């Protein structure tokens, strides 16, 4: 499919010069980028079935595609990138935190559904580490959009004091095949066969573990203590609690008829959680709701904007 692109074009000698040119223009995150040639950008748009000037929130699909190419995405990743852009562009999500504030939060993306498996988005070992192209480039594409289109550059609009490596890329998938719990996107009102992206403004990962206890209560008490200490003075942040295999099995062995919950004094939902829950009209689906909180029950309480359906040529994808 031939597309007509309207972005300004630059002439360079070769690929090496193109990479250095992007550095000189301030278009990179400190790492080399893939030169966004018209052919590569066109392939990205075609994969997502988007016209160049089609709006993704207030950004053209062409600009999203350019940054996805620069990040190193394959064309089939474009649908996930677009869904993430739609998520952070929703006024209910609040771009201010990860885009401009001194707090230094990054955009954590949690991918659910068939597309996570098809794109080989890591949901297992070394979950937040390197080694998976989809995880690294999808999140990087979103951050390049924030940098190059929205203007969130360090020292300018992005005023993060410390930041953290997740501001390069911060993408995971949920291990739905082995998890004993309902998948995140299903809890939020989507069907299991749909593919979704949930976005959350998040600090860097804080690891905790308890290899001495063989009971759900012991493990969850350790997690609750870590959450209580990690909240910083005067704040009650939201949490995404990621349970790895060993602890998952320990927690799952508990009596399923007795749900394990956090003690109220250890973790209370924030005022934003409670207010949004009260405002939700009867019968309203979670993908339309402004509520940030996802899970009422511990241990897998998560925060962030409700999952956004992935847009693309895939059977069963929400639009």
C-alpha positions in Angstrom: 0.0 0.0 0.0 1.5 3.3 -1.1 1.4 6.1 1.5 2.0 9.8 1.2 4.2 11.1 4.0 4.3 14.8 4.9 7.2 14.9 7.4 10.3 16.9 6.4 13.0 14.8 4.7 16.7 15.1 5.1 19.5 14.0 2.7 22.4 12.1 4.2 25.3 10.1 2.7 24.7 6.7 4.3 23.3 4.9 7.2 26.2 5.9 9.5 25.6 9.6 8.7 21.9 9.2 9.3 22.5 7.8 12.7 24.9 10.6 13.6 22.4 13.2 12.1 19.7 11.9 14.5 22.1 12.3 17.4 22.9 15.9 16.3 19.2 16.8 16.1 18.5 15.5 19.6 16.1 12.8 18.4 17.7 9.9 20.3 17.5 8.7 23.9 21.3 8.4 24.0 21.4 5.1 22.0 21.6 4.9 18.2 18.4 4.8 16.3 17.3 3.1 13.1 17.0 5.7 10.3 13.3 6.3 9.5 13.2 5.9 5.8 9.9 6.3 3.9 9.8 2.6 3.2 10.2 1.6 6.8 7.7 4.2 8.0 5.2 3.0 5.3 5.6 -0.6 6.4 4.9 0.4 10.0 1.7 2.2 9.0 0.5 -0.6 6.8 1.0 -3.2 9.5 -1.4 -1.2 11.8 -3.7 -0.3 8.9 -3.3 3.4 9.7 -3.2 6.3 7.3 -0.3 8.7 7.8 -2.5 11.6 8.9 -4.9 9.6 11.0 -5.0 10.9 14.5 -3.7 8.9 17.5 -5.1 11.1 20.3 -3.6 14.4 19.1 -0.6 12.9 17.3 -0.5 11.8 13.7 0.0 8.1 13.0 3.0 9.1 10.8 4.8 10.6 13.8 4.2 7.5 15.9 5.4 5.3 13.1 8.6 7.4 12.6 9.5 7.0 16.3 8.6 3.3 16.3 11.0 2.8 13.4 13.7 4.7 15.2 13.3 2.6 18.3 13.9 -0.6 16.3 10.3 -1.9 16.3 9.2 -4.5 13.8 6.1 -3.5 11.9 3.9 -5.9 13.8 4.8 -4.1 17.0 3.1 -0.9 15.8 -0.4 -1.9 17.1 0.9 -2.1 20.6 2.7 1.2 20.4 -0.4 2.9 19.2 -2.5 1.5 22.0 0.1 2.8 24.5 0.0 6.2 23.0 -3.7 6.2 23.2 -3.4 5.2 26.9 -1.0 8.0 27.9 -3.0 10.5 25.8 -6.2 9.9 27.8 -6.9 12.9 30.0 -7.9 10.6 32.8 -4.5 9.1 32.9 -2.5 12.3 33.5 0.6 12.8 31.4 2.1 15.2 33.8 3.8 12.6 36.1 6.0 10.6 33.7 6.2 13.4 31.2 7.1 16.5 33.1 7.4 16.1 36.9 10.5 15.9 39.1 9.4 12.5 40.5 11.0 10.7 37.6 8.3 8.1 36.9 8.4 6.0 33.7 5.5 4.5 31.8 5.1 0.9 32.8 3.3 -1.1 30.1 1.6 -4.4 30.8 0.6 -6.4 27.7 -2.1 -9.0 27.9 -3.8 -11.4 25.4 -2.8 -13.3 22.3 -0.6 -10.5 20.9 1.8 -10.8 23.9 2.6 -14.4 22.9 2.7 -13.7 19.2 5.2 -10.9 19.5 7.2 -12.8 22.1 6.9 -10.2 24.8 8.8 -11.5 27.8 6.7 -12.6 30.8 9.2 -14.8 32.5 12.9 -14.9 33.5 14.8 -11.6 33.8 11.4 -9.9 33.3 12.6 -6.3 33.5 16.0 -7.1 32.0 17.5 -7.1 28.5 17.3 -9.7 25.8 13.8 -9.3 24.3 13.4 -7.1 21.3 9.7 -6.5 21.7 10.0 -5.4 25.3 12.9 -3.1 24.7 11.7 -1.5 21.4 8.0 -1.1 22.1 8.7 0.8 25.3 11.5 2.8 23.7 9.1 3.8 20.9 6.6 5.2 23.4 9.4 7.2 25.1 10.7 8.6 21.8 7.2 9.8 21.0 7.1 11.5 24.4 10.5 13.0 23.7 10.3 14.0 20.0 6.6 14.7 19.6 5.4 15.8 23.1 8.6 17.6 24.0 9.4 15.6 27.2 13.2 16.0 27.0 15.4 15.9 30.1 16.2 19.3 31.5 13.4 20.9 29.4 9.8 19.7 29.8 11.0 16.5 31.5 12.1 17.7 34.9 12.8 14.4 36.5 15.4 14.7 39.3 16.8 11.2 39.3 14.7 9.2 36.8 15.4 5.5 36.3 16.3 3.1 33.5 12.6 2.3 32.9 12.4 5.7 31.1 14.2 4.0 28.2 11.8 1.1 28.1 9.5 -0.5 30.7 7.4 -3.2 29.1 6.3 -6.6 30.4 3.6 -9.2 29.6 1.6 -11.2 32.1 2.3 -14.9 32.3 -1.3 -15.9 31.7 -0.4 -19.5 31.0 1.0 -20.3 34.4 -0.8 -17.7 36.6 -3.4 -19.1 39.0 -5.2 -15.7 38.9 -7.6 -14.1 36.4 -5.6 -12.1 33.8 -5.4 -8.4 34.3 -7.3 -7.4 31.2 -10.1 -9.8 31.9 -10.5 -8.3 35.4 -10.7 -4.9 33.7 -13.7 -6.0 31.6 -12.1 -7.4 28.4 -12.4 -10.9 26.9 -9.6 -13.4 27.3 -9.1 -13.5 23.5 -8.7 -9.7 23.3 -5.2 -8.1 23.4 -4.7 -5.0 25.6 -2.1 -2.7 27.0 -2.3 -1.2 30.5 -0.2 1.9 31.2 0.9 3.0 34.6 3.2 5.8 35.8 5.7 3.8 37.9 9.0 4.1 39.7 11.8 1.6 39.2 11.2 -2.0 40.3 11.7 -2.7 44.1 12.5 -6.3 44.7 11.6 -8.2 47.9 11.4 -11.9 48.7 10.8 -14.3 51.6 12.4 -17.7 51.1 11.9 -18.7 54.7 8.1 -18.9 54.7 6.1 -21.6 53.1 2.7 -20.0 53.7 0.8 -17.3 51.6 0.5 -15.1 54.7 4.2 -15.1 55.3 5.1 -14.2 51.8 2.4 -11.5 51.5 3.3 -10.0 54.9 6.8 -9.4 53.5 5.4 -7.9 50.3 3.0 -5.6 52.3 5.9 -4.5 54.5 8.0 -3.6 51.4 5.0 -1.7 50.0 4.6 0.3 53.2 8.3 1.3 53.3 8.4 2.1 49.6 5.7 4.7 49.7 7.9 7.6 50.6 7.0 10.2 53.2 3.6 11.8 52.8 2.5 9.8 49.8 0.3 6.8 49.1 1.3 5.7 45.6 -0.3 3.0 43.6 1.4 -0.4 43.1 2.0 -3.0 40.5 2.9 -6.2 42.5 4.7 -8.7 40.2 4.7 -12.2 41.7 7.4 -14.6 40.4 7.1 -18.3 40.1 8.2 -19.6 43.5 6.2 -17.1 45.5 3.2 -17.5 43.0 3.1 -21.2 43.8 3.3 -20.6 47.6 0.5 -18.1 47.5 -1.6 -20.2 45.2 -1.5 -23.2 47.6 -3.7 -21.3 50.1 -7.4 -22.1 50.5 -9.0 -20.6 47.3 -12.2 -20.1 49.3 -10.5 -17.7 51.6 -9.1 -14.8 49.5 -5.9 -13.3 50.9 -6.1 -9.6 51.4 -3.9 -6.9 52.7 -4.5 -5.7 56.2 -6.2 -2.2 56.0 -3.5 -0.6 58.1 -0.8 -2.0 55.7 -2.4 -0.7 52.5 -5.4 1.4 51.9 -6.7 2.4 48.5 -5.9 6.1 47.8 -8.6 8.7 47.6 -8.4 8.6 43.8 -9.2 4.8 43.9 -12.2 5.3 46.2 -13.6 8.4 44.4 -13.4 6.8 41.0 -15.0 3.6 42.2 -18.0 5.6 43.7 -18.4 7.6 40.4 -18.6 4.6 38.2 -22.1 4.2 36.7 -23.8 0.8 37.0 -23.0 -1.4 34.0 -20.0 0.6 32.9 -17.2 -1.4 31.4 -13.7 -1.1 32.9 -12.1 0.0 29.7 -14.3 3.1 29.8 -13.8 3.8 33.5 -11.4 6.4 34.9 -10.5 4.3 37.9 -6.8 3.8 38.4 -7.0 0.9 40.9 -7.5 -2.6 39.4 -7.5 -5.3 42.0 -9.4 -5.0 45.2 -7.7 -8.0 46.7 -4.1 -8.5 47.5 -1.6 -9.7 46.3 -1.8 -8.5 42.8 -3.1 -4.9 43.2 -2.1 -2.9 40.2 -2.6 0.7 39.2 -2.7 2.7 36.0 -5.1 3.6 33.3 -7.5 0.9 32.3 -6.2 -1.4 29.6 -6.3 0.0 26.0 -7.3 -2.4 23.3 -4.6 -3.0 20.8 -5.3 -1.6 17.3 -4.3 -3.7 14.4 -5.0 -6.4 11.9 -5.5 -9.2 14.4 -8.7 -11.3 14.9 -10.4 -10.4 18.2 -8.5 -7.1 18.8 -10.6 -4.4 20.3 -10.9 -1.2 18.3 
